[in-house]
Amino acid sequence: MTGEPFSIETLTREQVAKTIDHSLLRPELDSEAVSAGCELARAYDVASACVKPCDVVQAHELLAGSDVKVSTVIGFPHGSSTSAVKAFEAERAIAEGAEELDMVLNIGRLRSGAVDEVRADIEAVVEVAAGRALVKVILENAYLDEAQKILGCRLSEEAGADFVKTSTGFAPSGATLEDLRLIRRSVSPGIGVKAAGGIRTLDALIDAMNAGATRVGATATRAILEELEARQAKN
């Protein structure tokens, strides 16, 4: 990162809101909860509402006419679907209204050093999404050592992904500042970095931004943005 660090004093509400992908991925969420989550995402004008593939149509209808994108997940949460299945998921999601795809790379193949297979797996989704949706590649750092994280970043960029993301939020650990700095160093400036897992407060979000995150997955969207408004009102 260059320039002054992000802080309460330098950030606008819009900047913070448009950093957030409001996460609606818990398996127990029913249709009513998804509707409420999409309405919250719309009210706070966040970057996107990230929903399960089965909820894309519902989210697309609820967010129509807003600046909030519909995002969904591919090969989630383990990344172990075949590339053909991931490509089909991506095609179907885009057809139903998704504009951003958070795909899990093949974690086991990455750990095995199967470089060409991992790159091709990402390319399968990138090719489907080309010109139609952003692709964020989830590394799931809880299961990777530093060299594997760097390799995952390199392969994601080579495959044409738009973002590299730390985690699904469902592994033993989520985003760390160390990992965010590592990812930021390991990809070109034009590649986005997304933090996911454990970003529950305004301070944690700002710390993530200062470590290189350009997007943050969060379930505590309301609390984060209300805290920002309250703290800025005191200044």
Secondary structure, DSSP 8 states (H G I E B T S, - for coil): --SS---TTT--HHHHHTTEEEEE--TT--HHHHHHHHHHHHHHT-SEEEE-GGGHHHHHHHHTTSS-EEEEEESTTT--S-HHHHHHHHHHHHHTT--EEEEE--HHHHHHT-HHHHHHHHHHHHHHHTTT-EEEEE--GGG--HHHHHHHHHHHHHTT-SEEE---S-SS----HHHHHHHHHHS-TTSEEEE-SS--SHHHHHHHHHTT-SEEEES-HHHHHHHHHHHHHH-
